[in-house]
Structure formats: structure tokens, C-alpha cells
Amino acid sequence: MTFEALEVTVAGGVQVIVLNQPKRKNAFNATQYNEVIAALEQAKNDPAVRCVVITGRGDYYSSGNDLSVFTAIDLSNKEKLEQELADAKAMLTRFVNSFIFFPKILIAALNGPAIGVAATTAQHCDFVYGSESCTINTPFVPLAQVPEACSSFTFPRIMGPLKANEMLLLGKKFDARQALAANLLNDVFPDKEFMSRVMAIAHQIGTFPRLMDLIRF
């Protein structure tokens, strides 16, 4: 499959999905949403793939939703608006479910800021690693949006309700060390060796017995 918004490679039992729209800070539009869904489906069905790593090209993991998509919506046509909103809801549901129900080991490698849906879906991965320059931010309320991707459930469970309220309700930005302390990251690696450290873990997982896929939490 040819991808427009991603770079996808497979080697040594590991599929690497790179969000590849650096000029747009890897913001999610319909193309990137659908291609991540397709790439995960491809990995699920490929017996050679034991583990998937998702990361971003450039200085961002992802800036979240491409807000220009919302500003382009025609509010004057109610019927068209309702259909576009229904389509967007269905696409987001498929996207989130592709993380939740992915049957193999999934690693989020936050090479830089992870904002909004990029931050919330990362917490559906089995491992989350951050570079020293990564930050995690969910500015939903300031943008008049609600927390998505089950984050109103997962974030309090992961870091406790008080810290979750800071992030989800106040939109507080956590740096890498704060995110590590809040259990949003497994570990933090120096920027210059970030991907090599993550890939070493991924390739280690690729050597484990397939029983590991059956005991995921």
C-alpha cells in the first residue's frame, strides 16, 4: 500500500509508522487518520510483524487535529454539516478502536510534542517513550472541545484524578519529566539517541515468544 501522510517500513519483526507531515507538525487530517488505521490493519494481518512503533517526522510527534479542517466546514448547509459531523465521528471511532483492539505490541515514541488526540491515543499503546524535548498537552476545554479517545477514563486511571483534571480540564502542558512522574511515559531518553533506544526495545520484543501477545494488559 502507498501512503501519502505516513512513512511505513518493516524490518526485523518491527513495523515503524512515521507520521510524515512535518510542515503541518504531523496534524491529523482525514488522510492521516485513515492511513494510520490502514497501517495498523496491515500490521495486524502480517505474521512477520511482532511489534509496531509509531513516531513523528520532524520536531513534533503530532500537534493533534488539523483545526483548519473545522474552519473549512460550511455551517450554512445543515444537512451537509450533519453528514460531515457523522462521518468525522465514525472516522475517529475507527481510529481510536484501531489502537484499543490492536492485537500486537504497540509502542508510541513521542519524539516531540504530543497534543490532543495524539496524546490521548498514545495511552492506548502498550509502551510510551518520550524524548527529552517531548511534551504532552490536551487543550480541549480552552478550544471548547471535550476529551476524546476515552481519556476521561484512561487519564484518571493512569495518573489519578487530580493530575488528570490539570491536564484535561485546565489544559496544563506536561514536560517529559512531569509526564514520566505522572505515569504517562515508561521512560525518557536523550533526543540524540531517542529512536535508537526505542528501536532496541522494539527489536527485543520481536525476539520474544508469541505468547507475549496473549498476556497484554
Summary of the structure (lengths in Angstrom):
residues: 217
radius of gyration: 17.0
end to end distance: 30.4
largest distance: 56.4
contacts: 686
relative contact order: 0.14
helix: 46%
strand: 19%
